[in-house]
Amino acid sequence: MPARLAQQPVHVSVPTSNSFDALAEDRDTAPHDDLDERVALALRLIDALLDEEDTLVKMLVLEEKVDAWVQDQQGWTALHAAAYTGNVEHVKLLLRKSNAVWAMPDNLGCTAGDIAFSMNHDRVYEELLAEGIRAEMLRSVLESASRDGDDDDSAMAVDPSTDVDAPRLSTTSSNTAFLSSRLTFTTDSRGQHVALDAEGNGVMMNWEEGIMRRTVEAFAREGEWESRKGRRREELVREEEAGEREEVKVLNVGFGLGIIDSHLQRYSPTSHLIIEPHPDVLSFARQNGWFDKPGVRFYKGTWKDWMRDLEQGGEEYEGWDAVYFDTYSENYADLHRFFELLPDILFPSPLARFSFFHGLGATSRLLYDIYTSVSEMHLREIGLKTEWEEVDVAQGAVGRWESTGENLSSIPASDNRLANFIAKLHLAPAPPGQRFGFPVPTCCGATEQDNTEEPSWATFFGTRRIGDLVRRIGDPELSRLGEEVQRRVIPRLLGKLDVRPSLLHGDLWSGNARFSLNRRAPITFDPSSYYGHSEADLGILRMFGGFSEAFFRRYHELVPKTEPVDEYEQRLQLYECYHHLNHALMFGGSYRSGAVALLRGLLRWADEQGV
């Protein structure tokens, strides 16, 4: 059950980082006037797409063969412009009849798909998502065919230390550079371990703990895992040898700080193999007693080394009950290659489990969704059914970059300005007599919201938000849980709040909040506004992240947490649940499981309160 989390950025190959420079490379072979004309036509296409001049767009694409990958000053290509307007026919035309690059990012790192997602253009987003999936599936086939033609990974390798013309490789993009670099193990302000590479990048940090814990809980959901918890290892081994208990064998690829291995050890596995190639990580593990733990064995090398040893008889084939994969500075092609190994190493049982840390395409919503789909399809090809679960790391993410050495000195000030901006919106007086709701419907994504006004916030949120969505989704389990939350939780959490209607943004995730180019003014866009409890705007921040603790701290200096403060976390979980339900309605998949988990958590809280 892979846990989905935006983490490491994906590296996308595009024609150039500056299209004007790329065109300039042709100056020796093309007249200067021709270069100017090509650039002018490319920019004219962007303008025509923004103005939705259909006839001109078709002429420029089909007759003039304009370069659709050329970027304007903000980094937008023709595809970005078409995604912004939501014209799906223009997007299809560019993808099929031009040299548009679907994955090209603008100056802010947004692909055309990210623009479409932010503007709630779901048909355009689905078109770009499908294009990306097709392209990545084709690329994986070609890479697999190329690899089959040359099975020796080292055959084409060049030692950068002996190649004077070789560029300096980053530790984040080259596994070879990473493994030859030195790592630093330090602690943050809370005394938690942090692993940094030579460039100051965080290799592993403690905010990932929640993901690792939930992964192991998913491993242990079935079978004999729970019955091993808290038992002495000697007793378990005796029962296994007597045939009274099945063995549990676990494999982890990538030790890092040993977070997931610590959770695995709570179940005293019979055999616990850790594959780790970096000498500094191995030293850290030895210093922390991992080499002395019963049943734990380290393979000192990469997983590819281990795979070759398996093939050559240096390692024994074992059936692993649980396998976890979390390497650093490898790409999806490496992960896909590991997928192909799974049928040979997983124990042949329906209870065997595999998971990996999903940080693929993390800085782009489009790329993240593409690799989610591609990885699921590749796992299906080898006979594995995939379930996704989203893990909220907002609390563990507090201060997560403070020890990485990265210069983020401008971020707190920016966060403060954005917090001031949102607080000012929420504190603005509502019109006289304004009730909870809005005079007209608004859309959150593709979902038209029922903004029928109500005098009570609990009634509005329960009926017009949670109740409306579970009814429209039509899922029996969600309906049952949603109705129970409406009956037991919402009256308890929201019924007695002393709140007045505040104007809300309604869809305040990080993709809808930017700063002006000079970084002086915060900008929010794509609202789904209505009048409601100010804290309701904070729910989606927990879902997608991107807002630091500095933002929350400054915001609550201006807009104090509503009393009772000790129920603040439960209220935010309830408000976050609305957005999981909305995404489940629009996209299905893992968003449904996120909504189910939140609803169940709220009902457990109600049980504890005796409600």
KEPA-386301 format. One record per residue (C-alpha): residue number from 1; chain; x, y, z. Coordinates in Angstrom, 2 decimals. Layout:
! KEPA-386301
   pos   unit        c1        c2        c3
   NUM      A         X         Y         Z
...
This chain:
! KEPA-386301
   pos   unit        c1        c2        c3
     1      A      0.00      0.00      0.00
     2      A      2.14      2.88     -1.19
     3      A      1.73      6.07      0.81
     4      A      1.31      9.05     -1.46
     5      A      3.35     12.09     -0.58
     6      A      4.82     14.92     -2.51
     7      A      8.52     14.79     -1.69
     8      A     11.41     14.57     -4.15
     9      A     11.12     16.60     -7.39
    10      A     11.11     14.68    -10.66
    11      A     13.62     15.64    -13.32
    12      A     11.89     16.09    -16.68
    13      A     13.76     16.25    -19.95
    14      A     12.60     19.21    -22.04
    15      A     14.18     20.71    -25.17
    16      A     15.74     23.58    -23.25
    17      A     15.32     25.68    -20.15
    18      A     15.19     28.80    -22.33
    19      A     13.51     28.49    -25.68
    20      A     14.90     31.76    -26.97
    21      A     18.43     30.50    -26.39
    22      A     17.52     27.28    -28.17
    23      A     16.30     29.18    -31.19
    24      A     19.41     31.34    -31.05
    25      A     21.51     28.22    -31.55
    26      A     20.24     28.22    -35.14
    27      A     21.73     31.65    -35.91
    28      A     24.58     30.18    -37.90
    29      A     22.19     28.28    -40.14
    30      A     19.16     30.56    -40.22
    31      A     18.90     34.28    -40.97
    32      A     18.35     36.55    -37.98
    33      A     15.08     37.81    -39.48
    34      A     13.82     34.25    -39.73
    35      A     14.61     33.72    -36.04
    36      A     12.65     36.84    -35.10
    37      A      9.72     35.69    -37.23
    38      A      9.68     32.24    -35.65
    39      A      9.66     33.72    -32.15
    40      A      6.99     36.26    -33.09
    41      A      4.75     33.55    -34.57
    42      A      5.18     31.37    -31.47
    43      A      4.21     34.25    -29.19
    44      A      1.31     35.13    -31.50
    45      A      0.05     31.57    -31.07
    46      A      0.08     31.98    -27.30
    47      A     -1.94     35.20    -27.60
    48      A     -4.39     33.59    -30.03
    49      A     -4.95     30.70    -27.64
    50      A     -5.54     33.05    -24.72
    51      A     -8.06     35.00    -26.84
    52      A     -9.54     31.70    -28.15
    53      A     -9.22     32.85    -31.77
    54      A    -10.00     29.43    -33.18
    55      A     -9.39     30.16    -36.87
    56      A     -6.04     31.84    -36.23
    57      A     -4.97     29.06    -33.84
    58      A     -5.63     26.39    -36.48
    59      A     -3.83     28.38    -39.17
    60      A     -0.73     28.87    -37.02
    61      A     -0.60     25.22    -35.96
    62      A     -1.66     23.43    -39.16
    63      A     -0.33     25.76    -41.88
    64      A      2.50     27.77    -40.34
    65      A      3.76     24.84    -38.22
    66      A      4.58     27.25    -35.39
    67      A      6.94     26.02    -32.65
    68      A      4.45     25.35    -29.86
    69      A      7.16     24.69    -27.28
    70      A      8.51     28.27    -27.31
    71      A      8.08     30.00    -23.94
    72      A      7.06     33.59    -23.25
    73      A      8.58     35.73    -20.50
    74      A      6.72     33.91    -17.73
    75      A      7.67     30.54    -19.18
    76      A      4.29     29.75    -20.67
    77      A      4.04     27.74    -23.88
    78      A      1.06     27.42    -26.20
    79      A     -0.08     24.44    -24.15
    80      A     -0.08     26.48    -20.94
    81      A     -2.27     29.10    -22.64
    82      A     -4.75     26.51    -23.90
    83      A     -4.88     24.88    -20.46
    84      A     -5.55     28.28    -18.86
    85      A     -8.61     28.94    -21.03
    86      A     -9.89     25.40    -20.61
    87      A    -10.31     24.88    -24.37
    88      A     -9.97     21.12    -24.65
    89      A    -10.10     21.17    -28.47
    90      A     -7.10     23.50    -28.59
    91      A     -5.24     21.24    -26.17
    92      A     -5.98     18.20    -28.36
    93      A     -4.86     20.10    -31.47
    94      A     -1.54     21.05    -29.87
    95      A     -0.88     17.56    -28.57
    96      A     -1.68     15.83    -31.87
    97      A     -0.62     18.31    -34.54
    98      A      2.20     20.41    -33.08
    99      A      5.52     19.99    -31.30
   100      A      4.06     21.03    -27.92
   101      A      5.82     19.51    -24.90
   102      A      3.27     18.32    -22.34
   103      A      5.73     18.23    -19.42
   104      A      7.44     21.61    -19.90
   105      A      7.32     23.75    -16.72
   106      A      6.92     27.51    -16.63
   107      A      9.07     29.87    -14.56
   108      A      7.17     28.86    -11.42
   109      A      7.60     25.16    -12.14
   110      A      3.99     24.61    -13.29
   111      A      3.20     22.38    -16.25
   112      A      0.15     22.99    -18.45
   113      A     -1.58     20.25    -16.48
   114      A     -0.91     22.07    -13.22
   115      A     -2.47     25.21    -14.72
   116      A     -5.54     23.24    -15.81
   117      A     -5.87     21.63    -12.37
   118      A     -5.61     24.99    -10.64
   119      A     -8.26     26.49    -12.94
   120      A    -10.62     23.52    -12.36
   121      A    -10.59     22.62    -16.06
   122      A    -11.10     18.93    -15.44
   123      A    -11.52     17.87    -19.10
   124      A     -8.26     19.57    -20.06
   125      A     -6.52     18.09    -17.04
   126      A     -7.73     14.59    -17.92
   127      A     -6.53     15.07    -21.52
   128      A     -3.06     16.12    -20.38
   129      A     -3.00     13.38    -17.75
   130      A     -3.81     10.78    -20.41
   131      A     -1.11     12.19    -22.71
   132      A      1.44     12.03    -19.93
   133      A      0.50      8.48    -19.02
   134      A      0.77      7.37    -22.66
   135      A      4.16      9.07    -23.01
   136      A      5.55      7.59    -19.81
   137      A      4.27      4.10    -20.58
   138      A      5.89      4.30    -24.02
   139      A      9.12      5.56    -22.52
   140      A      9.17      2.69    -20.03
   141      A      8.74      0.18    -22.89
   142      A     11.62      1.74    -24.82
   143      A     13.85      1.86    -21.74
   144      A     13.04     -1.76    -20.95
   145      A     13.90     -2.80    -24.51
   146      A     17.16     -0.87    -24.36
   147      A     18.03     -2.46    -21.03
   148      A     17.28     -5.94    -22.34
   149      A     19.80     -5.31    -25.09
   150      A     22.50     -4.50    -22.58
   151      A     22.04     -6.13    -19.18
   152      A     25.36     -4.93    -17.83
   153      A     24.71     -1.69    -15.98
   154      A     28.40     -0.99    -15.74
   155      A     29.23     -1.57    -19.40
   156      A     28.67      2.04    -20.40
   157      A     29.67      3.59    -17.10
   158      A     32.29      6.33    -17.07
   159      A     34.19      7.29    -13.96
   160      A     33.59     11.03    -13.53
   161      A     36.92     11.37    -11.72
   162      A     38.80     10.27    -14.86
   163      A     36.63     12.03    -17.43
   164      A     37.76     15.66    -17.56
   165      A     34.85     16.61    -19.83
   166      A     32.17     15.09    -17.59
   167      A     29.83     17.64    -15.99
   168      A     29.57     17.72    -12.22
   169      A     26.57     15.60    -11.30
   170      A     24.16     16.54     -8.52
   171      A     23.62     14.14     -5.64
   172      A     19.85     14.49     -6.19
   173      A     19.96     13.37     -9.84
   174      A     22.84     10.90     -9.93
   175      A     22.91      7.83     -7.74
   176      A     26.62      7.42     -8.46
   177      A     27.32     10.98     -7.28
   178      A     25.20     10.43     -4.20
   179      A     26.91      7.18     -3.20
   180      A     30.35      8.75     -3.58
   181      A     29.42     11.84     -1.53
   182      A     29.68     12.29      2.22
   183      A     26.54     12.42      4.37
   184      A     26.05     14.39      7.55
   185      A     23.84     13.14     10.38
   186      A     22.66     15.92     12.64
   187      A     19.63     16.82     14.73
   188      A     16.99     19.51     14.38
   189      A     15.72     21.83     17.11
   190      A     13.62     19.01     18.57
   191      A     16.52     16.60     18.80
   192      A     15.35     14.46     15.88
   193      A     17.85     12.95     13.46
   194      A     18.29     14.48     10.01
   195      A     20.41     13.04      7.19
   196      A     21.91     15.58      4.75
   197      A     23.88     14.97      1.58
   198      A     26.99     16.91      0.52
   199      A     24.82     19.59     -1.12
   200      A     22.74     20.11      2.01
   201      A     19.71     18.27      0.65
   202      A     17.63     16.33      3.14
   203      A     18.07     12.63      2.39
   204      A     15.77     11.58      5.21
   205      A     14.04     13.50      7.96
   206      A     11.79     12.62     10.82
   207      A      8.64     14.15      9.30
   208      A      8.45     10.96      7.21
   209      A      7.77      8.95     10.36
   210      A      3.99      9.02      9.91
   211      A      4.27      7.55      6.43
   212      A      6.54      4.75      7.63
   213      A      4.30      3.97     10.58
   214      A      1.16      3.75      8.43
   215      A      2.98      1.59      5.89
   216      A      3.96     -0.97      8.50
   217      A      0.44     -0.89      9.97
   218      A     -0.83     -1.76      6.49
   219      A      1.69     -4.60      6.26
   220      A      0.42     -5.92      9.60
   221      A     -3.28     -5.60      8.81
   222      A     -3.66     -9.31      8.01
   223      A     -1.86    -12.50      8.93
   224      A      0.07    -13.18     12.13
   225      A      1.78     -9.83     12.52
   226      A     -0.33     -8.45     15.35
   227      A      0.06    -11.61     17.42
   228      A      3.84    -11.08     17.38
   229      A      3.67     -7.57     18.80
   230      A      5.24     -7.27     22.24
   231      A      6.38    -10.89     22.27
   232      A      9.95    -11.92     23.08
   233      A     11.88    -12.97     20.01
   234      A     13.11    -16.19     21.68
   235      A      9.53    -17.32     22.27
   236      A      8.54    -16.57     18.68
   237      A     11.51    -18.47     17.27
   238      A     10.69    -21.47     19.47
   239      A      7.09    -21.48     18.24
   240      A      8.26    -21.17     14.62
   241      A     10.66    -24.08     14.97
   242      A      7.90    -26.17     16.54
   243      A      5.60    -25.42     13.61
   244      A      3.16    -23.52     15.83
   245      A      3.63    -20.21     14.06
   246      A      4.43    -18.98     10.55
   247      A      7.63    -17.04      9.98
   248      A      7.53    -13.35      9.05
   249      A     10.32    -12.11      6.78
   250      A     10.77     -8.46      5.82
   251      A     13.00     -6.68      3.31
   252      A     13.74     -2.95      3.29
   253      A     15.65     -1.30      0.44
   254      A     17.20      1.93      1.74
   255      A     17.89      2.35      5.47
   256      A     18.08      6.15      5.71
   257      A     17.50      6.89      9.39
   258      A     16.04      3.46     10.05
   259      A     12.53      4.84     10.63
   260      A     10.59      2.12      8.85
   261      A     12.97     -0.54     10.16
   262      A     12.19      0.57     13.72
   263      A      8.48      0.09     13.05
   264      A      9.10     -3.30     11.45
   265      A     11.08     -4.39     14.53
   266      A      8.01     -3.88     16.72
   267      A      6.74     -7.15     15.23
   268      A      9.98     -9.09     15.88
   269      A     10.27    -10.46     12.33
   270      A     11.99    -13.79     11.87
   271      A     14.32    -12.33      9.26
   272      A     14.91     -8.65      8.55
   273      A     17.16     -7.83      5.58
   274      A     18.21     -4.23      4.94
   275      A     19.84     -3.31      1.63
   276      A     21.97     -0.19      2.01
   277      A     24.91      0.89     -0.17
   278      A     26.06      4.17      1.38
   279      A     29.03      3.74      3.75
   280      A     27.99      6.71      5.92
   281      A     24.49      5.30      6.37
   282      A     25.96      1.92      7.27
   283      A     28.21      3.60      9.82
   284      A     25.22      5.45     11.29
   285      A     23.29      2.17     11.52
   286      A     26.22      0.45     13.24
   287      A     26.62      3.29     15.75
   288      A     22.94      2.99     16.62
   289      A     23.12     -0.74     17.30
   290      A     21.38     -2.05     14.22
   291      A     24.13     -4.52     13.36
   292      A     23.63     -6.17     16.77
   293      A     19.86     -6.64     16.57
   294      A     18.79    -10.32     16.42
   295      A     17.46    -11.34     13.04
   296      A     18.68     -8.16     11.31
   297      A     21.15     -8.49      8.44
   298      A     22.59     -5.77      6.21
   299      A     23.47     -6.23      2.56
   300      A     26.20     -3.67      1.90
   301      A     25.51     -2.67     -1.67
   302      A     22.81     -1.44     -4.01
   303      A     19.66     -3.42     -4.71
   304      A     21.03     -3.99     -8.22
   305      A     24.15     -5.55     -6.70
   306      A     21.89     -7.71     -4.54
   307      A     19.86     -8.72     -7.59
   308      A     23.00     -9.84     -9.43
   309      A     24.09    -11.82     -6.37
   310      A     20.69    -13.51     -6.35
   311      A     21.10    -14.49     -9.98
   312      A     24.65    -15.75     -9.41
   313      A     23.90    -17.65     -6.21
   314      A     25.66    -15.33     -3.82
   315      A     22.35    -14.58     -2.10
   316      A     19.58    -17.06     -1.39
   317      A     16.10    -16.59     -2.77
   318      A     13.67    -16.08      0.11
   319      A      9.97    -15.42      0.07
   320      A      9.54    -12.03      1.75
   321      A      6.25    -11.30      3.49
   322      A      6.78     -7.54      3.24
   323      A      9.05     -5.51      0.97
   324      A      9.59     -1.75      1.18
   325      A     11.48      0.38     -1.35
   326      A     12.78      3.89     -0.58
   327      A     16.04      4.74     -2.30
   328      A     17.57      8.17     -2.89
   329      A     18.54      9.77     -6.19
   330      A     17.00      7.12     -8.41
   331      A     14.28      7.67    -11.00
   332      A     11.11      5.89    -11.99
   333      A     12.95      3.60    -14.42
   334      A     14.84      2.17    -11.43
   335      A     11.64      1.69     -9.45
   336      A      9.97      0.00    -12.43
   337      A     12.93     -2.36    -12.75
   338      A     12.51     -3.28     -9.08
   339      A      8.80     -3.93     -9.69
   340      A      9.82     -6.61    -12.22
   341      A     11.82     -8.36     -9.50
   342      A      8.88     -8.63     -7.09
   343      A      7.32    -11.88     -8.39
   344      A     10.62    -13.62     -7.65
   345      A     11.11    -12.29     -4.11
   346      A      7.63    -11.92     -2.57
   347      A      6.32    -14.91     -0.67
   348      A      3.65    -16.63     -2.84
   349      A      0.74    -15.70     -0.59
   350      A     -2.17    -13.24     -0.90
   351      A     -0.97    -11.78      2.41
   352      A      2.43    -10.74      1.03
   353      A      2.75     -6.96      0.69
   354      A      4.92     -4.44     -1.18
   355      A      5.10     -0.67     -0.71
   356      A      7.28      2.21     -1.78
   357      A      7.76      5.86     -0.89
   358      A      5.83      7.81     -3.53
   359      A      7.65     11.07     -4.10
   360      A      7.52     10.82     -7.88
   361      A      6.87     14.10     -9.66
   362      A      6.39     15.74     -6.31
   363      A      6.58     19.38     -7.36
   364      A      3.87     18.97    -10.01
   365      A      0.31     17.77     -9.50
   366      A      0.23     16.49    -13.08
   367      A      3.49     14.54    -12.88
   368      A      2.54     13.14     -9.48
   369      A     -0.79     11.85    -10.81
   370      A      0.88     10.47    -13.93
   371      A      3.39      8.42    -11.96
   372      A      0.65      7.29     -9.61
   373      A     -1.24      5.83    -12.58
   374      A      1.85      4.48    -14.36
   375      A      3.18      2.72    -11.28
   376      A     -0.24      1.20    -10.59
   377      A     -0.42     -0.13    -14.17
   378      A      3.07     -1.58    -13.98
   379      A      2.27     -3.29    -10.70
   380      A     -0.92     -4.69    -12.21
   381      A      1.19     -6.18    -15.02
   382      A      3.00     -8.36    -12.49
   383      A     -0.21     -9.36    -10.72
   384      A     -0.29     -6.91     -7.81
   385      A     -3.38     -4.97     -6.83
   386      A     -2.59     -1.45     -5.58
   387      A     -4.31      0.50     -2.82
   388      A     -3.28      4.09     -2.15
   389      A     -3.43      5.88      1.14
   390      A     -2.70      9.53      1.74
   391      A     -0.86     10.40      4.94
   392      A     -1.11     13.79      6.61
   393      A      2.41     14.91      7.49
   394      A      1.54     18.51      8.32
   395      A      2.37     18.25     12.01
   396      A      5.56     16.27     11.48
   397      A      6.63     18.71      8.79
   398      A      7.12     21.58     11.22
   399      A     10.62     22.91     10.73
   400      A     11.46     20.03      8.42
   401      A     13.97     22.04      6.37
   402      A     15.67     23.87      9.21
   403      A     18.75     21.64      9.24
   404      A     19.20     21.15      5.51
   405      A     21.45     24.14      4.97
   406      A     19.12     25.43      2.26
   407      A     18.73     29.21      2.25
   408      A     15.05     29.77      2.96
   409      A     15.43     33.05      4.77
   410      A     12.78     34.73      2.66
   411      A     10.12     32.11      3.32
   412      A      8.98     33.16      6.82
   413      A      8.45     36.75      5.68
   414      A      6.51     35.52      2.65
   415      A      4.44     33.21      4.85
   416      A      3.71     36.11      7.19
   417      A      2.48     38.26      4.31
   418      A      0.24     35.49      3.03
   419      A     -1.08     34.85      6.55
   420      A     -1.81     38.58      6.91
   421      A     -3.62     38.52      3.58
   422      A     -5.86     35.55      4.48
   423      A     -6.52     36.87      7.97
   424      A     -7.62     40.20      6.51
   425      A    -10.08     38.37      4.27
   426      A    -11.51     36.40      7.19
   427      A    -11.73     39.39      9.52
   428      A    -13.56     41.61      7.04
   429      A    -17.14     42.29      8.25
   430      A    -19.83     40.36      6.40
   431      A    -22.76     42.32      4.88
   432      A    -25.57     43.06      7.37
   433      A    -27.81     40.05      7.80
   434      A    -25.44     37.72      5.95
   435      A    -26.01     34.08      6.85
   436      A    -23.78     31.03      6.26
   437      A    -23.69     30.28      2.53
   438      A    -23.59     32.50     -0.55
   439      A    -26.12     34.25     -2.80
   440      A    -25.10     32.16     -5.85
   441      A    -23.56     28.69     -6.39
   442      A    -19.77     28.50     -6.60
   443      A    -17.56     25.67     -7.83
   444      A    -14.81     23.84     -5.95
   445      A    -12.95     22.13     -8.74
   446      A    -15.62     20.83    -11.09
   447      A    -18.13     20.48     -8.26
   448      A    -20.92     23.00     -8.03
   449      A    -21.45     23.74     -4.34
   450      A    -24.86     24.06     -2.72
   451      A    -24.60     27.50     -1.12
   452      A    -28.19     27.69      0.14
   453      A    -27.92     30.00      3.11
   454      A    -28.56     28.74      6.65
   455      A    -28.68     30.59      9.98
   456      A    -26.59     27.88     11.68
   457      A    -23.01     26.98     10.71
   458      A    -23.50     23.38     11.89
   459      A    -26.60     23.04      9.72
   460      A    -24.92     24.58      6.69
   461      A    -21.73     22.51      6.90
   462      A    -23.55     19.31      7.79
   463      A    -26.25     19.60      5.12
   464      A    -24.73     21.72      2.33
   465      A    -21.21     20.35      2.49
   466      A    -20.74     16.87      4.02
   467      A    -24.31     15.65      3.47
   468      A    -24.54     16.95     -0.11
   469      A    -21.27     15.30     -1.17
   470      A    -21.87     11.86      0.36
   471      A    -25.29     11.85     -1.30
   472      A    -23.79     12.70     -4.71
   473      A    -20.95     10.19     -4.43
   474      A    -23.43      7.40     -3.74
   475      A    -20.93      5.12     -2.01
   476      A    -22.66      2.94      0.65
   477      A    -19.78      3.08      3.15
   478      A    -19.24      6.80      2.72
   479      A    -22.98      7.39      3.06
   480      A    -23.13      5.41      6.28
   481      A    -20.09      7.10      7.79
   482      A    -21.13     10.55      6.56
   483      A    -24.62     10.24      8.01
   484      A    -23.19      9.13     11.34
   485      A    -20.76     12.06     11.38
   486      A    -23.66     14.41     10.58
   487      A    -25.67     12.94     13.44
   488      A    -22.99     12.57     16.13
   489      A    -19.92     14.68     15.34
   490      A    -21.05     17.88     13.62
   491      A    -23.57     18.94     16.29
   492      A    -20.92     18.28     18.97
   493      A    -18.06     20.07     17.16
   494      A    -19.86     22.91     15.42
   495      A    -23.25     23.26     17.11
   496      A    -22.18     25.53     19.96
   497      A    -19.42     27.53     18.23
   498      A    -19.68     31.27     18.65
   499      A    -18.70     32.20     15.08
   500      A    -19.85     34.78     12.60
   501      A    -19.86     34.33      8.81
   502      A    -16.46     35.10      7.28
   503      A    -15.82     35.33      3.56
   504      A    -13.78     32.21      2.66
   505      A    -11.56     31.51     -0.31
   506      A    -12.93     27.97     -0.29
   507      A    -10.13     26.18     -2.18
   508      A     -7.01     27.52     -0.50
   509      A     -4.39     24.93     -1.45
   510      A     -0.82     25.92     -2.27
   511      A     -1.46     25.82     -6.03
   512      A     -3.96     28.66     -5.64
   513      A     -1.62     30.95     -3.67
   514      A      1.37     32.72     -5.18
   515      A      3.42     35.85     -4.76
   516      A      3.89     38.58     -7.34
   517      A      7.07     38.36     -9.38
   518      A      8.80     40.82     -7.06
   519      A      7.71     38.65     -4.09
   520      A      6.08     41.67     -2.44
   521      A      2.38     40.91     -2.70
   522      A      0.52     37.65     -2.02
   523      A     -1.95     36.57     -4.67
   524      A     -4.74     34.00     -4.35
   525      A     -6.93     32.90     -7.21
   526      A     -9.46     30.29     -8.35
   527      A    -11.76     30.72     -5.31
   528      A    -14.89     28.72     -4.48
   529      A    -16.09     31.33     -2.03
   530      A    -18.91     31.33      0.50
   531      A    -19.50     32.70      4.00
   532      A    -18.53     30.26      6.73
   533      A    -16.33     29.57      9.76
   534      A    -12.86     31.01      9.13
   535      A    -11.14     27.75     10.16
   536      A    -12.87     25.93      7.29
   537      A    -10.36     27.54      4.91
   538      A     -7.53     25.75      6.75
   539      A     -8.79     22.22      6.10
   540      A     -7.40     21.83      2.60
   541      A     -4.01     23.13      3.79
   542      A     -3.68     19.89      5.76
   543      A     -4.60     17.85      2.70
   544      A     -1.98     19.12      0.25
   545      A      0.52     20.89      2.50
   546      A      2.71     23.69      1.18
   547      A      2.01     26.09      4.08
   548      A      4.58     26.25      6.84
   549      A      4.17     26.42     10.59
   550      A      5.13     30.09     10.30
   551      A      1.97     30.68      8.26
   552      A     -0.27     29.04     10.85
   553      A      1.47     30.77     13.73
   554      A      1.08     34.24     12.17
   555      A     -2.48     33.57     11.02
   556      A     -3.60     32.58     14.51
   557      A     -1.92     35.63     16.01
   558      A     -4.44     37.64     13.97
   559      A     -7.35     35.19     13.99
   560      A     -7.24     33.23     17.27
   561      A     -8.34     29.61     17.30
   562      A    -12.04     29.34     18.04
   563      A    -13.06     28.10     21.47
   564      A    -12.95     25.34     22.53
   565      A     -9.33     25.35     21.41
   566      A     -8.82     21.71     22.48
   567      A    -11.19     20.65     19.66
   568      A     -9.34     22.65     16.99
   569      A     -7.64     19.56     15.52
   570      A    -10.93     17.68     15.21
   571      A    -12.57     20.67     13.51
   572      A     -9.76     20.88     10.96
   573      A    -10.06     17.14     10.30
   574      A    -13.76     17.65      9.64
   575      A    -13.09     20.58      7.30
   576      A    -10.34     18.60      5.54
   577      A    -12.78     15.73      5.08
   578      A    -14.97     17.92      2.87
   579      A    -12.12     18.28      0.36
   580      A    -11.35     14.56      0.39
   581      A    -15.01     13.90     -0.36
   582      A    -14.98     16.48     -3.15
   583      A    -11.89     14.92     -4.73
   584      A    -13.45     11.48     -4.34
   585      A    -16.46     12.77     -6.27
   586      A    -14.27     14.23     -9.02
   587      A    -11.46     11.66     -9.24
   588      A    -12.32      8.65     -7.04
   589      A     -9.39      6.38     -6.19
   590      A     -7.32      7.12     -3.12
   591      A     -9.32     10.21     -2.21
   592      A    -12.15      7.91     -1.17
   593      A     -9.86      6.08      1.24
   594      A     -8.70      9.42      2.66
   595      A    -12.30     10.45      3.30
   596      A    -13.10      7.10      4.91
   597      A    -10.06      7.38      7.21
   598      A    -11.01     10.89      8.34
   599      A    -14.66     10.01      8.92
   600      A    -13.68      6.95     10.93
   601      A    -11.20      9.00     12.96
   602      A    -13.89     11.55     13.81
   603      A    -16.26      8.80     14.89
   604      A    -13.56      7.27     17.12
   605      A    -13.15     10.70     18.70
   606      A    -16.91     10.85     19.24
   607      A    -16.76      7.43     20.93
   608      A    -14.03      8.70     23.26
   609      A    -16.16     11.74     24.10
   610      A    -19.18      9.55     24.80
   611      A    -21.19     11.24     22.05
